[in-house]
Amino acid sequence: MKLPFLHHMVALYLVTAATATLYVKSSSLLTCMENSQFTASFFDVVFTPNNNTATFDISAITTISGNVTAHVDLIVYGLTVLSKEFLLCSLNYGSVCPLTSGHIDIDSFYTVDKNITSMIPGIAYTIPDLDASVRVMLYAEKDPTTPLACVEAILTNGKTVLTKYAAWPIAAISGLGLVTAGVVSVIGHSNTAAHIASNSVSLFIYFQSVAMTSMMGVYRVPPMAAAWAQNFQWTMGIIKVGVIQRFANWYVQATGGTSTSILYNQQYLSISPQKKIKRSLDFVNDITQYAADPGMSFVSRQVRKIPQLLKRVQLAYNIDVEDSNLYTTNEKSADLSGKILVLRGIQRVSFLAGIEITNLFMTAMAFTLFFGLVLLVCLVLFKAAIELCIRTNVMNEGKFHEYRKQWPIIVKGVLYRLALIAFPQLGVLCFWQLLERDSVGCIIIAIVLLAVVIGLLFQAAVRVVLIARNSIRMYKNPAYLLYGDSKVLNRFGFLYVQYSADAYYWVIVHLCYVLFRSLVIGVAQSNGKAQSLIVFIIEIAYFGGLCWRRPYMDKRTNVFNILIGVVSVLNAIFYVFFSNLFGQAAVVSSVMAVVLFVLNAVFSLVLLVFTIVTCSLALIYKNPDTRYQPMKDDRVSFIPKGMNVSDSKEGGGFELAALGAAAMRGHDQTKYDDDSVLFDANSDERGRLNSGQSSSRSSFTAVQPGSAVGNNYGRLEYVGNYNQLRTNENVRWGL
């Protein structure tokens, strides 16, 4: 009688038990001295503490003959925790006693003495992204002072903080804030929508900052720091999708470039196994098989020994690079057979993402352009749906009047927003591409995109500053034109709505900060020390200005962004140490990586919880605007309400006059001086507003705007020329 269900349950139990097995393994044996007489073409060693057994499968080439002494050092987080010296003959394995020059195959297991294994702390089997290695020096038995070979094995326990279960939920919550802001804005709670949108963008910028900082080509980034930052590379458009990779590979070759094949030829490479979860799972399955049948070879029969090592690849955070005869950082080098390829900065990020280095630029650009296209299609479909509903009388014609009327301007504003969000990504990768030069086509795309984005953003920033200064000159308040003209607000509002009206100039400060930071990270990949130091100076300067000016819309938003600035500065400090600028001990960098992970993980969790709670309250509360204090710049009073003021000359004109007067006279919170006389006498509009009064020069009482409650506006008297409000048939505010 067959019981398939029982069979499946047993299989599930075995898989669960296997995945719970503790181990330490290495699949990468690297040369650590010039003219080393021992090199491995295949290396796979696993130690399981439950039975103190080390199982190994090694294929190597050596020129050593005779009995050999091995000196072994176990290095954990920069500290040598175990040193042992022994004769290879003590292993009782014929292939190594004595060593003979030529090809060596070792496929066996060895029981490690409990006195040795007891010195290994239990945390080594559970901590993610273990920063540990075993370094072996080989000496002739008769000459223990002259090393014959040096090899280093990078260890892993299969656990890592790099996981899609962290990256994509973070991305979803980041997008949740923007979606909620849009919904709340449509409902009519503009103050709440502005706060949620500002905080969501700041959250995205923080994640983007973590990803950018990890792209610096510093000396050595410990595994935990590199893995954690990799969770945020989606903010830079670095997402592996098969069709995009094929397109990028084709484009590079079609436009005169040569694609690398590091990932494609992984079976020929000696790669740090931390990056491939599949290899770890395969190896766990082998553990289960080996436990059932000790006579079975540990290594899967699908992977066999390779007669010659074609290439070696190792991530920079796993090995120190000093000797150019042993190591190279040029992935396009024609001579990789005798060197170890060290991947730093953007190269390392690309490798960890599973993307060929020559495909990275086109991958990021393709995702950015694709996202922009999707955004445009959504806007067009939404506009078409609204028009269809109105034409079929499903929706009132007055609904979404402002959106329909200014749809072209709104589309431009959305594209500006996309350019602003993508600016750090485009800046870093385009500047990097100008030096990397994957192909002529890639260079052209980099130049065009960089020029277009920089030109659009900076001309928009300059126009915002000019509009604000013009508003100050004419109406003594920058908010008058920045928020009173709906065309300006819909087109350029993305640059300044998160700041207070008085801090309109901060848009240029922020763009310069992003530009300089992107420039340094993109072009200084080969000089990690200078790069990290300059980025730290930029971060500390921007943070100082942020604390000094506090440019955001209110106290809560300022605190939110200042906290993000603190963490960004600390991250920059950590990477200065990772660059080995101070020549500190390796343990300092390793400990700093753990601190960096804990700090950023906790801070990210707090920000994500804050975002979820804020969005939930905005949707639950009947009037969420009451949770926020009125902004000091009183921008709500100037934002057009979507009504045609000319249709109500008495009420609408009077309201415009009141708002204009309020802007000119200011209030106790502003820093601008009041003019004693702001209007002239002769005005037909003034006469219509004050019909029945014989004098053309008279005063009227301005009704206090509802949003100005608590701002000490009080009762205002105004005399002057109402024509300065530029009231015409369409009541166009501003320019």
BELGI-V306701 format. One record per backbone hydrogen bond with DSSP energy under -0.5 kcal/mol. CO is the residue of the C=O (numbers start at 1). NH is the residue of the N-H. If there is no record, write none. Layout:
CO;NH
CO;NH
This chain:
3;7
4;8
5;9
6;10
7;11
8;12
9;13
10;14
11;15
12;16
13;17
14;18
15;19
16;20
18;21
24;47
25;156
26;45
28;30
28;154
30;152
33;36
37;63
37;64
39;61
42;59
44;57
45;26
46;55
47;24
47;49
48;51
48;52
48;53
52;112
53;48
53;55
54;110
55;46
56;108
57;44
58;106
59;41
59;42
60;104
61;39
62;102
66;99
67;141
68;88
69;139
70;72
70;86
71;137
72;84
73;75
73;135
74;76
74;81
74;82
75;133
76;79
79;76
79;81
82;74
84;72
86;70
87;90
88;91
89;92
93;96
94;97
96;99
98;97
99;66
102;62
104;60
106;58
108;56
110;54
110;112
113;116
113;117
114;118
116;119
117;120
119;121
121;124
122;125
123;126
123;127
130;132
131;77
132;155
133;75
134;153
135;73
136;151
137;71
138;148
138;149
139;69
140;143
143;140
143;146
145;147
146;140
148;37
149;138
150;32
151;136
152;30
153;134
155;132
156;25
159;129
161;163
163;166
163;167
164;168
166;170
167;171
168;172
169;173
170;174
171;175
172;176
173;177
174;178
175;179
176;180
177;181
178;182
179;183
180;184
181;185
182;186
183;187
184;188
184;189
188;190
189;193
190;194
191;195
192;196
193;197
194;198
195;199
196;200
197;201
198;202
199;203
200;204
201;205
202;206
203;207
204;208
205;209
206;210
207;211
208;212
209;213
210;214
212;215
213;216
215;346
216;218
216;345
217;528
220;222
222;226
223;227
224;228
225;229
226;230
227;231
228;231
229;232
230;233
232;235
233;236
233;238
234;237
237;239
239;241
241;245
242;246
243;247
244;248
245;249
246;250
247;251
248;252
249;253
250;254
251;255
252;257
253;256
255;440
255;441
261;265
263;266
265;268
266;269
268;310
268;311
269;271
270;313
272;275
273;276
275;277
276;280
277;281
278;282
279;283
280;284
281;285
282;286
283;287
284;288
285;289
286;290
287;291
288;292
289;293
293;296
300;303
302;304
308;310
312;341
314;343
315;318
316;319
320;322
322;324
323;326
323;327
326;340
328;342
329;331
330;333
334;336
336;312
336;339
339;312
339;341
340;328
340;342
341;314
341;343
342;344
343;316
344;347
344;348
345;349
346;350
347;351
348;352
349;353
350;355
351;354
356;359
356;360
357;360
359;363
360;364
361;365
362;366
363;367
364;368
365;369
366;370
367;371
368;372
369;373
370;374
371;375
372;376
373;377
374;378
375;379
376;380
377;381
378;382
379;383
380;384
381;385
382;386
383;387
384;388
385;389
386;390
387;391
388;392
389;394
389;395
390;393
396;399
398;401
400;404
401;405
402;406
404;407
406;410
407;411
408;412
409;413
410;414
411;415
412;416
413;417
414;418
415;419
416;420
417;421
418;422
419;423
422;426
423;427
424;428
425;429
426;430
427;431
428;432
429;433
430;434
431;435
432;435
432;436
433;437
438;258
439;443
440;444
441;445
442;446
443;447
444;448
445;449
446;450
447;451
448;452
449;453
450;454
451;455
452;456
453;457
454;458
455;459
456;460
457;461
458;462
459;463
460;464
461;465
462;466
463;467
464;468
465;469
466;470
467;471
468;472
469;473
470;474
471;475
471;477
472;476
477;480
478;482
479;483
479;484
480;484
481;485
483;640
484;486
485;489
486;490
487;491
488;492
489;493
492;495
492;496
493;496
493;497
496;499
498;553
500;503
501;504
503;506
504;507
505;508
505;509
506;510
507;511
508;512
509;513
510;514
511;515
512;516
513;517
514;518
515;519
516;520
517;521
518;522
519;523
520;524
524;527
527;531
528;532
529;533
530;534
531;535
532;536
533;537
534;538
535;539
536;540
537;541
538;542
539;543
540;544
541;545
542;546
543;547
544;548
545;549
546;550
551;500
554;558
555;559
556;560
557;561
558;562
559;563
560;564
561;565
562;566
563;567
564;568
565;569
566;570
567;571
568;572
569;573
570;574
571;575
572;576
573;577
574;578
575;579
576;581
577;580
578;220
580;583
585;588
585;589
586;590
587;591
588;592
589;593
590;594
591;595
592;596
593;597
594;598
595;599
596;600
597;601
598;602
599;603
600;604
601;605
602;606
603;607
604;608
605;609
606;610
607;611
608;612
609;613
610;614
611;615
612;616
613;617
614;618
615;619
616;620
617;621
623;626
624;627
625;628
631;634
634;637
635;638
635;639
643;645
644;647
645;648
648;652
648;653
650;654
651;655
652;656
653;657
654;658
655;659
656;660
657;661
658;662
659;663
660;664
661;665
662;666
667;670
681;683
683;687
684;688
685;689
686;690
688;691
690;693
696;698
700;718
702;716
705;708
706;709
708;711
708;713
711;668
714;716
716;702
718;700
719;678
719;679
720;722
721;724
722;725
723;726
726;728
726;732
728;731
731;733
